[in-house]
């Protein structure tokens, strides 16, 4: 029964007294609105089973088009999304453009058509919504008799009297996973992506790195030293995650060939500080052997090295850092830079020019797990 979203504590069920009964299969019975990370999910239950045939193609001059619509209100944003039948008779989630025209919403998914239950999900940012409160209401319409006599008898609203309240929340990542081999130097070459990574933090410079990344709408992986995490402000860790970036393990004391205990202690420190469970480990100095790779795997992490190293830790100058990165980067590269371990003002100064240079090459900087086709778990 549709009434709550399984496994989703953000679901907002709506009640329905249904003052106007109808034999139409599109007459509403119950519904919910929930959230799963960056997607909203609406579920509904109708009077009886229906198929896309019940959502006929709208014709000019008709007072109604059979539809199932979700009406949303959040400040100046008033998006409407409807389940309508496309030219091939398939149900799609679309936005009305007026004059009988519809635009299918990119990224939307529909499940359960062909019965009396349906769940549709869509990316909420793509329709102009933001974190915060909103109101929602479902509306259905149909065209069978006696529609030509009373329009009211051919529609249903849920809730009945006023829109239901809900809240869009900014999701927080709580972990990740990466497929493939346990040791990686770069990602796939066929996509216009590069992996950005910063080592040896968190530090007093880290927040400025995060701000620059957000300004360019790019993300990165921050490989952190456990002892630094223990001394860091937890708000900084969450700021990294809220910006879309992720946190990786870089050993407890930045020691060469760290033990499994060192990697595990760093992982625990990261989880306590941020709530994020890392899936990537980077060995300090790039020094690794089978024991290091095995220790990372035992802690649920893949070992990630790099392909582009400007040696910014040696402070060679802002220009040198820029040219070394942009002169070597290509699709799939993992770029190593540093946000901690010393004065990182040169790297900070170089970062905007590096990100602009990536754009000119039609490359986009992402966190390493995304480069490697990994999966992020969200709260």
Secondary structure, DSSP 4 states (H G I P E B T S, - for coil): --SS-TT-TT-EEE----SS---STT-EEEEEEEEETTEEEEEEEESS---GGGSPPP-TT-S---EEEEEEEBTTB--EEEEEE-TTS-EEEEEEEETTEEEEPTT-EEEEETTEEEEEEEEGGGGT--SEEEEEEEEEE--STTTTT-GGGGEEEESSSSPEEEEE----EEEEE--S-SEES---SSSSEEEEEEEEE--TTHHHHHHHHHHTT---EEEE-HHHHHHS-HHHHHHHHHTT-EEEE--SS--TT--HHHHHHHHHHHHHHHS-B--EE--GGG---HHHHHHHHHTT-EEE--SEE--GGG---HHHHHHHHHTT--TTPEEEEESSSS--HHHHHHHHHHHHHHHHTT-EEE-HHHHTT-EEEE-
